[in-house]
Amino acid sequence: MKVPLGVPYVTGYPAFKSAMHEMVQILATEVLAERIRVKSVTSIWTDTPMQKAIECDDERKKFLVGRP
């Protein structure tokens, strides 16, 4: 999910995803000499109270997900 700039109440997701991406790039650079590959898998949706709140709010869901 790509979150537009300035969307309230969703700071954690893009911050975490960006941090994970950066950490993987740095780790890959650190172990490059040992010919070790580093990959990551980030989740799309996890069953959390925030996700359930989005499901119940059609206007917010349409704005964040881009579909009704």
N, C-alpha and C positions, 0 to 999 in steps of 0.2 A: 504494500500500500504506500503510495507516495502521498505524503501529507503536504498540502500547500502551506506556505509561510503564514504565520499568524493565526493558526487555528487553535482556539482555546481548548483546554482540557485534554490535549493529546501530546503533551511535551515528552512524556516518558518514552513513548514508542520510537519516534525518530531519533531521540538522543541515544537510546540504547542501541538501535540498529547502526547508527553512525559510529558509535564507540566500538562495537563489535567488528565492523568493517575495517576500521583503522587498526585495531589490535591484531587482526589477522594479517593485514599487510605488513605491519612491523615485525610480527613473529616470523612470517615468511622470509623477510629480509634477513633476520637474525640467523636462520637455519639454512639459508641458501647454500652456503659453502659445504654443508653436509649432504646436499642434494635431497633434502626433505621437503615435501610439499605440504602446504598448510591450506586447508579448506574449512569453510564454515557453512552451516545451514541455519538460517534464521526463520523463525516461525512467521506465519501470516496472521492467523487468529488463534488465540488460546481462550479456553472457556474461563473467563474472569468476570467479575461484577461489571467492569467497564464495558466489556464486549456485550454483555446482556443489556446494559443501559442503552447502547447504540441500537440493538435489535428492537427495543421498545419505542424508540424515538425516530419515526419515519423521516422527519426533516433532517435530523442530524445524520442518520444513516445515508440518506441521499447525498448530502454534502460531502461526507467523508469517503464513502465507497464509490460514489458516482453512478449509482443505479437505484431505482426505487425498491 
